[in-house]
Every structure is written in C-alpha cells, then in structure tokens.
Amino acid sequence: MNYFTVTKIFALISLFTLFCPAVGTAEQEQALKDRLVDALLCRTSSLDVIRETVKFHPFDSGVAATTWGDGLDEQNVIIVQGGLGVAGATASCVRSQFASPYENFQGIVFAEFKGDYKKVVAELNLKPSAKGPSSSLGKFLFPRPKGELDEVCPPTVILTPLDGDRFALGCGWCNG
C-alpha cells in the first residue's frame, strides 16, 4: 500500500468516527444509563457494573469509558452522553476508585452531581451520618435496615455536599 492509500483510509476512518453516532439504540443507551444510576445507588453490584461497562461498552451506547491502574490503584471513568439524573440533579461522568478524591466521602462508585442536594437527600431518604465509624463514609447515608448486623460494612448510598450546587453521590463500602 502506498502512502496516499493509507492516508485516505486513515482520513475516512477519522471522519466516520467523528460524524457517525455511536453504535446503540436509544433503548440501549437508556438501559445503560439506568444501570449506572443503579450502581450509584447500590441497587446492584456497583463495581461490576462499572467494570463491565468499561470492558464491553467503551465507545458505544452513548458512553465513552476507560480504565487504568490495577488493584487498589484501579480507576474507571465513564462519560455519559446526555448525562444522568437523580432527583433533578445531573452528572455527566461516573467514576470508580478506591481512594476518594473528596473529603468526608468514601464512595467507591460515584459521580459529581450539580443540583439541589437537599432534594436528593429527601427523595432518597438519606439521613445525616451518626458519630462513629460510619460517619467517615460521608455526610448523608442511606440508613441501614435493622436485622442486617451480620454484614460488617454493606454497600451504602453516600452523599456529601461539595461547594455551591455540586455534591458527590455514590455507593461505598469498607475495603477489607
């Protein structure tokens, strides 16, 4: 193949990826968004959902996803076309990492939302964290149901206000 043929092929591929929409129907995109919201709200195996999305949907169904690191240094980022919504608040990116980027927030699968955190706290029935070991997870938590004392640190919905109208919301648990 000569230089001009390779250049033409590269240009066509570049134009195709630039101007053609990502593979996936609107239903598939919404289903993936719903799974990501479920992961943020501990309704499913949160970290598995993030890892599967990065592995099987890196550039389709309305997302762009990547991962790097391994073990406790693993980080995943999923950018969502059109964003995600929870109780009127919106986020455009879902992340997972074991070292929290925010003070007083230990969500492992989380997103930074913009909106009224008080409305989200009310709609999700979150409660202020109590003094003690669980208070380090975040400022507001989903209360643990009675009778589940055999699980030391279950997946917990966590919300911590940041500044202005931004807040971190996600699913966290003890590591170990």
C-alpha atoms as one frame of an Amber mdcrd trajectory, in Angstrom:
protein
   0.000   0.000   0.000   1.330   3.398  -0.817   1.364   6.423   1.464  -1.668
   8.103  -0.194  -3.868   4.995   0.153  -3.010   4.671   3.858  -3.670   8.387
   4.343  -7.068   8.101   2.599  -8.067   5.098   4.742  -6.991   6.894   7.913
  -8.932  10.018   6.872 -12.101   8.004   6.137 -11.899   6.188   9.470 -11.363
   9.501  11.256 -14.340  11.107   9.507 -16.525   8.062  10.209 -15.740   8.094
  13.928 -16.179  11.854  14.077 -19.502  12.176  12.269 -21.244   8.830  12.796
 -23.148   8.316  16.026 -22.027   5.673  18.466 -23.425   2.200  17.949 -26.520
   1.579  20.045 -30.185   2.400  20.063 -31.898   4.909  22.306 -33.285   1.980
  24.317 -29.789   0.536  24.821 -28.459   3.932  25.871 -31.265   4.395  28.395
 -30.799   0.854  29.741 -27.105   1.548  30.307 -27.882   4.886  31.989 -30.359
   3.097  34.273 -27.703   0.501  35.177 -25.222   3.268  36.004 -27.769   5.026
  38.252 -28.478   1.673  39.940 -24.731   1.273  40.517 -24.523   4.749  42.075
 -27.442   3.927  44.380 -26.121   0.475  45.461 -29.042  -1.326  43.808 -26.715
  -3.774  42.083 -23.127  -4.963  42.258 -21.826  -1.452  41.630 -18.192  -2.112
  40.812 -19.118  -4.993  38.483 -21.446  -2.703  36.502 -18.665  -0.132  36.081
 -16.074  -2.734  35.064 -18.483  -4.384  32.586 -19.341  -1.020  31.041 -15.672
  -0.169  30.569 -14.925  -3.618  29.146 -17.930  -4.163  26.861 -19.153  -0.630
  26.027 -16.061   1.578  25.877 -17.372   3.682  22.988 -20.988   2.761  22.360
 -24.462   3.097  23.848 -23.863   6.792  24.488 -20.751   6.421  26.644 -17.014
   6.807  26.396 -15.218   4.741  29.021 -11.673   3.963  30.070  -9.762   2.335
  32.897  -6.213   2.412  34.213  -4.273   1.022  37.141  -4.918  -2.220  38.961
  -5.667  -3.409  42.458  -6.243  -0.524  44.844  -4.935   1.888  42.193  -7.657
   0.930  39.688  -9.662   3.856  38.317 -12.553   3.814  35.846 -14.164   6.777
  34.128 -17.396   6.661  32.138 -18.544   9.826  30.362 -22.262   9.661  29.617
 -23.744  11.441  26.602 -26.713  13.489  27.801 -25.793  12.872  31.442 -27.526
  11.037  34.262 -30.245  12.342  36.521 -31.178  11.674  40.137 -33.990  13.704
  41.726 -33.460  16.599  39.305 -29.666  16.733  39.773 -27.398  15.860  36.838
 -23.972  14.316  36.331 -22.064  13.691  33.120 -19.409  11.284  34.397 -19.416
   8.173  36.627 -16.167   7.133  38.277 -14.841   4.359  40.429 -11.707   4.404
  42.515 -10.731   3.174  45.943  -9.035   6.379  47.118 -11.624   9.120  47.429
 -10.937  12.435  45.724 -13.244  14.225  48.196 -13.004  14.938  51.897 -15.612
  13.106  54.024 -16.736  10.935  51.094 -15.826   7.275  50.725 -17.900   6.336
  47.697 -16.127   3.795  45.519 -18.558   4.138  42.597 -19.623   7.781  42.405
 -20.466  10.836  40.357 -20.211  14.554  40.950 -23.694  15.988  40.520 -24.933
  19.507  40.000 -28.251  20.423  41.579 -30.051  20.689  44.896 -28.512  18.086
  47.211 -31.296  18.633  49.785 -33.866  17.438  47.241 -31.773  14.324  46.561
 -31.360  13.664  50.307 -35.143  13.867  50.756 -36.035  11.780  47.700 -33.545
   9.013  48.540 -34.450   9.143  52.249 -30.826   9.714  53.264 -30.029  10.552
  56.873 -27.159  12.548  58.397 -24.336  10.212  59.325 -24.034   9.377  63.003
 -20.934   9.971  65.044 -18.611   6.992  64.977 -17.045   4.704  62.364 -19.786
   5.104  59.744 -19.529   8.892  59.815 -16.337   8.734  57.770 -18.255   7.339
  54.791 -19.997  10.625  54.055 -22.232  13.409  55.321 -25.533  11.688  54.413
 -26.136   7.942  54.258 -28.928   5.578  53.395 -29.930   4.157  56.787 -29.016
   0.534  57.283 -32.078  -1.696  57.749 -32.438  -3.456  61.099 -31.527  -7.137
  61.159 -28.539  -6.909  58.787 -25.930  -6.718  61.526 -24.061  -9.781  60.184
 -22.649  -7.678  57.359 -19.855  -5.512  58.780 -19.859  -2.788  56.142 -22.562
  -3.244  53.483 -22.784  -1.177  50.298 -24.101   2.198  51.428 -25.537   5.128
  49.457 -23.441   8.180  50.353 -23.894  11.885  49.623 -21.529  14.689  50.568
 -22.125  18.336  49.560 -19.070  19.926  47.922 -19.393  23.620  47.060 -22.155
  25.701  45.559 -24.610  23.379  43.871 -22.180  20.451  43.483 -22.236  17.244
  45.525 -20.766  13.748  45.401 -23.215  10.829  45.354 -22.375   7.177  45.128
 -22.038   3.732  46.587 -19.337   2.935  49.106 -18.326   0.133  51.420 -15.417
  -0.981  53.582 -12.479  -2.415  51.730 -11.398  -5.438  53.676
